[in-house]
Structure formats: structure tokens, C-alpha cells
Amino acid sequence: MFDRIREYPRNGSLNGEVENGGETHLPCVVLVDTSDSMSSAISELNEGLVLLGEALKEDPQALGRVEFCIITFDDKARILVPFGPAYDYQAPTVNCGGMTAMHQAVGMALDQLEIRKQQYRNCGTTWNRPWVFMLTDGAPNDDDNGEFQALLDAQRDRHCTFFPMGIGNEVNMDVLKSLVYKGFVLKATKENFKNCFVWLSNSLTVTSSHNPGERASIPNPGNYGATLEPIDIDV
């Protein structure tokens, strides 16, 4: 069994303080598959998590508005980076092993967004529609307790924007497509997906410069090594 690393509590008690409270924030949960099948891409994955933070450093405004929460999932989902301003983000180093608790991870992501939004409310801080980005090379093998339907409902009700990315040849793209209310699924090879984290950062940078409800033109994922599997393009 692989080594476990620090896991943060699920109640938000160790989230960072809401800083720059007068500006509109943009929370993003990044769900990372760390099951055993991801072992062959571990270096690419860890490099991508570093690039996620590095790319934002080019925009000081985004550093104060964007917030990351990193959740990994294998035999279970766990929080490795709690919500906090992007300028405090420190990339975790992940290990791989175990199964693929994707349902649990999705449920945890939605819970963490609700907790963070309440913390924004307590501070009088506004926010843009939250993002959830999920990277996986397989399919879920934990119990479905309604988490996937809750994710679809959250997208339909404009409570979050969801972008899944499948990597490698074994990923179940039909499952990922079934989780998207409107938009697309990203796909990349296991040898060339780390720059998709740069796409995520750059997309968040663009979105964070808009007011809530305004439409943002995010970068083309194809310029970052990804291909698109359309569902119903409306991003």
C-alpha cells in the first residue's frame, strides 16, 4: 500500500481566511484521480499540480481572487489542499494506489464549495460561479449515493461549472460525458496532459476578471495539448 499524506478536515475549519474580501472571488475544486492506474503518469501529474499555481503568478489580480481546493480520490476522497487564496497555494506531491472513489470525490467537491460560499457570505464577499475540474484515467468503482445527479443539478442550476478531463486510453468517456450538463469533456494522453493545468489556471484568470453572471471567453484547450469531446457546447 502506498504512503498516505496529510488529509485536511471536511468541515472547512482549516480553510484559509477570506482575504481581499472586497473583490469577487472564484473558488475552484480540482479533483485528481490517484488510483493505482495513475502510477504510470505520476511525474506528469505532480508537475501539472505545480504548473497550476505557477501559471497564475503572471496575473496579480487573479492571485487574490482565485482559490483552489485540491481533492484526490483513490480508495477514498481526501482534501490535500484546503481553500485559500491562490498566492498561498503550495502544490501537493501525490502518490497513487487503490481504487477510484469518484462518486465520493464529486460529493466532497460540492460540499466544500457550499462551505466556502458560506464563509464568503459571512465576510460579505461576492463570488463568481465556482468551478470543478476533474482529471481521471478510469471510471468510478464506489457506490453511487446520488453524487453524480447532484453534480448535474448544480450545473443546471448554475451553482457550478464542471470540466472533466479523461487521460489515456482506458478512461470511460461515456461516464464523463454523462456528468456534463452543457459543454464538453477534455481528453489528453498520459504523456502530455500537464499543460491542461495551465489551461485551467489561464481560464480561471480570464473568468476572475469578469463580474458575476458575465460570460467569459476562456482559452482553447486544444492549444494546451487537449482534444475536445463535445456534449452541447455552451460554456
C-alpha positions as CSV (number, residue, x, y, z in Angstrom):
1,M,0.0,0.0,0.0
2,F,1.2,3.5,-0.8
3,D,2.1,6.1,1.8
4,R,-0.7,8.4,2.9
5,I,-0.1,12.1,3.1
6,R,-1.8,14.8,5.1
7,E,-5.5,15.0,4.8
8,Y,-7.5,18.1,5.9
9,P,-10.8,18.0,7.7
10,R,-14.0,18.2,5.7
11,N,-15.8,20.9,7.8
12,G,-13.8,23.8,6.4
13,S,-12.2,24.6,9.7
14,L,-8.7,24.8,8.2
15,N,-9.7,26.7,5.1
16,G,-7.6,29.9,4.7
17,E,-9.0,33.3,5.7
18,V,-11.1,35.1,3.1
19,E,-8.7,37.7,2.0
20,N,-9.3,40.6,-0.4
21,G,-12.9,40.4,0.7
22,G,-13.9,43.4,-1.3
23,E,-13.1,41.7,-4.5
24,T,-15.2,39.0,-6.2
25,H,-13.7,35.6,-5.6
26,L,-13.6,32.5,-7.8
27,P,-13.4,29.1,-6.0
28,C,-12.2,26.1,-7.9
29,V,-12.1,22.5,-6.7
30,V,-9.6,20.3,-8.5
31,L,-10.4,16.6,-8.3
32,V,-7.4,14.4,-9.1
33,D,-7.6,10.6,-9.7
34,T,-4.8,9.0,-7.7
35,S,-5.8,5.4,-8.2
36,D,-3.3,2.7,-9.0
37,S,-3.7,3.0,-12.7
38,M,-2.4,6.6,-12.5
39,S,1.0,5.4,-11.3
40,S,2.4,5.5,-14.8
41,A,1.6,9.2,-15.1
42,I,2.7,10.3,-11.6
43,S,5.5,12.6,-12.7
44,E,3.3,14.3,-15.2
45,L,0.6,14.7,-12.6
46,N,2.9,16.2,-9.9
47,E,4.4,18.6,-12.5
48,G,0.9,19.7,-13.5
49,L,-0.1,20.5,-9.9
50,V,3.0,22.8,-9.7
51,L,2.1,24.5,-13.0
52,L,-1.4,25.1,-11.8
53,G,-0.1,27.6,-9.3
54,E,2.8,28.9,-11.4
55,A,0.6,30.0,-14.2
56,L,-1.5,32.3,-12.0
57,K,1.6,34.2,-10.9
58,E,1.5,36.1,-14.1
59,D,-1.7,37.9,-13.0
60,P,-1.6,39.6,-9.6
61,Q,-5.3,40.3,-9.6
62,A,-6.2,36.6,-10.2
63,L,-3.8,35.6,-7.4
64,G,-6.1,37.5,-5.0
65,R,-9.4,36.3,-6.4
66,V,-8.9,32.7,-7.4
67,E,-9.0,30.0,-4.7
68,F,-8.0,26.3,-5.1
69,C,-9.1,23.2,-3.2
70,I,-7.3,20.0,-4.2
71,I,-9.1,16.7,-3.6
72,T,-7.6,13.4,-4.5
73,F,-9.5,10.2,-4.9
74,D,-8.5,6.5,-4.8
75,D,-9.9,4.2,-2.2
76,K,-11.5,7.3,-0.8
77,A,-11.6,11.0,-1.4
78,R,-9.4,13.3,0.7
79,I,-8.6,17.0,0.9
80,L,-4.9,17.7,0.3
81,V,-5.2,21.5,-0.2
82,P,-8.0,23.4,1.6
83,F,-9.5,26.5,0.2
84,G,-7.3,29.6,0.4
85,P,-6.0,32.4,-1.9
86,A,-4.0,31.3,-4.9
87,Y,-1.0,33.3,-3.8
88,D,-0.7,30.9,-0.8
89,Y,-1.1,27.8,-2.9
90,Q,1.5,25.1,-2.5
91,A,1.3,22.2,-4.8
92,P,1.0,18.8,-3.0
93,T,3.1,15.8,-4.1
94,V,0.7,12.9,-4.6
95,N,1.1,9.1,-4.6
96,C,-1.0,6.6,-6.4
97,G,-2.7,3.3,-5.4
98,G,-6.0,1.8,-4.7
99,M,-9.4,2.1,-6.5
100,T,-11.4,5.0,-7.9
101,A,-13.9,6.6,-5.4
102,M,-15.2,9.1,-8.0
103,H,-18.7,9.4,-6.5
104,Q,-17.3,10.2,-3.1
105,A,-14.9,12.8,-4.6
106,V,-17.7,14.6,-6.5
107,G,-19.9,14.7,-3.4
108,M,-17.0,16.1,-1.4
109,A,-16.3,18.8,-4.0
110,L,-19.9,20.0,-3.9
111,D,-19.8,20.0,-0.1
112,Q,-16.6,22.0,0.0
113,L,-18.0,24.6,-2.4
114,E,-21.0,25.1,-0.2
115,I,-18.8,25.5,2.9
116,R,-16.6,28.1,1.2
117,K,-19.6,30.0,-0.1
118,Q,-21.0,30.3,3.4
119,Q,-17.6,31.6,4.5
120,Y,-17.8,34.2,1.8
121,R,-21.3,35.2,2.9
122,N,-20.0,35.6,6.5
123,C,-17.4,38.1,5.2
124,G,-19.8,39.9,2.8
125,T,-17.7,38.7,-0.2
126,T,-19.2,38.0,-3.6
127,W,-18.1,35.2,-5.9
128,N,-18.2,34.1,-9.5
129,R,-19.8,30.8,-10.3
130,P,-17.5,28.1,-8.8
131,W,-15.5,25.7,-11.0
132,V,-15.0,22.0,-10.6
133,F,-12.2,20.4,-12.7
134,M,-11.8,16.6,-12.6
135,L,-8.9,14.6,-14.0
136,T,-9.2,10.8,-14.3
137,D,-8.0,7.8,-16.3
138,G,-10.7,5.4,-15.5
139,A,-14.2,5.0,-14.2
140,P,-15.8,5.0,-10.7
141,N,-16.0,1.8,-8.7
142,D,-17.5,3.1,-5.5
143,D,-21.2,3.3,-4.6
144,D,-23.4,5.9,-6.2
145,N,-25.3,7.7,-3.4
146,G,-26.7,10.4,-5.7
147,E,-23.5,12.4,-6.1
148,F,-23.5,12.4,-9.9
149,Q,-27.1,13.6,-10.1
150,A,-26.3,16.3,-7.6
151,L,-23.4,17.5,-9.8
152,L,-25.7,17.6,-12.8
153,D,-28.3,19.5,-10.8
154,A,-25.6,22.0,-9.6
155,Q,-24.6,22.7,-13.2
156,R,-28.2,23.1,-14.4
157,D,-29.0,25.5,-11.5
158,R,-25.8,27.5,-12.3
159,H,-24.2,26.7,-9.0
160,C,-21.0,25.4,-10.6
161,T,-19.2,25.0,-13.9
162,F,-17.8,21.5,-14.4
163,F,-14.9,20.4,-16.7
164,P,-13.9,16.8,-16.7
165,M,-10.7,15.6,-18.4
166,G,-10.0,12.0,-19.4
167,I,-6.4,10.9,-19.8
168,G,-5.1,7.8,-21.5
169,N,-6.8,5.0,-23.5
170,E,-8.7,3.3,-20.6
171,V,-10.8,6.2,-19.4
172,N,-14.6,5.8,-19.7
173,M,-15.5,8.8,-21.8
174,D,-19.2,7.9,-21.7
175,V,-19.2,8.3,-17.9
176,L,-17.6,11.6,-18.1
177,K,-20.0,12.9,-20.8
178,S,-22.9,11.8,-18.7
179,L,-21.7,14.2,-15.9
180,V,-21.7,17.3,-18.1
181,Y,-24.9,19.3,-18.3
182,K,-23.7,21.5,-21.1
183,G,-20.2,22.0,-22.5
184,F,-17.5,19.4,-23.3
185,V,-15.1,16.8,-22.0
186,L,-11.4,17.3,-22.4
187,K,-9.1,14.4,-23.3
188,A,-5.3,14.0,-23.4
189,T,-2.7,11.4,-23.4
190,K,-0.9,10.2,-20.2
191,E,2.3,11.5,-21.6
192,N,1.0,15.0,-22.3
193,F,-1.6,16.4,-20.0
194,K,0.3,18.6,-17.5
195,N,-0.3,21.7,-19.6
196,C,-4.0,21.2,-19.2
197,F,-3.4,22.6,-15.7
198,V,-2.1,25.7,-17.3
199,W,-5.3,25.9,-19.4
200,L,-7.2,25.7,-16.1
201,S,-5.2,28.5,-14.5
202,N,-5.5,30.7,-17.6
203,S,-9.2,30.1,-17.8
204,L,-9.7,31.0,-14.2
205,T,-7.6,34.1,-14.7
206,V,-9.9,35.2,-17.5
207,T,-13.1,34.3,-15.6
208,S,-12.0,36.1,-12.4
209,S,-11.7,39.4,-14.3
210,H,-15.4,39.4,-15.0
211,N,-18.4,40.3,-12.8
212,P,-20.7,37.5,-11.6
213,G,-23.0,36.5,-14.4
214,E,-20.9,37.9,-17.2
215,R,-19.8,35.5,-19.9
216,A,-16.0,34.9,-20.3
217,S,-14.2,33.6,-23.4
218,I,-11.9,31.0,-22.0
219,P,-8.8,29.8,-23.9
220,N,-9.0,27.0,-26.4
221,P,-8.0,23.7,-24.6
222,G,-6.6,22.5,-27.9
223,N,-3.7,24.9,-27.5
224,Y,-2.7,23.1,-24.3
225,G,-2.5,19.5,-25.6
226,A,-6.1,18.5,-25.1
227,T,-8.8,17.4,-27.6
228,L,-12.5,18.1,-27.1
229,E,-15.4,15.7,-26.9
230,P,-18.4,17.9,-27.3
231,I,-21.7,17.4,-25.5
232,D,-23.7,20.6,-26.2
233,I,-21.2,23.5,-26.5
234,D,-22.4,26.3,-24.2
235,V,-19.5,27.5,-22.0
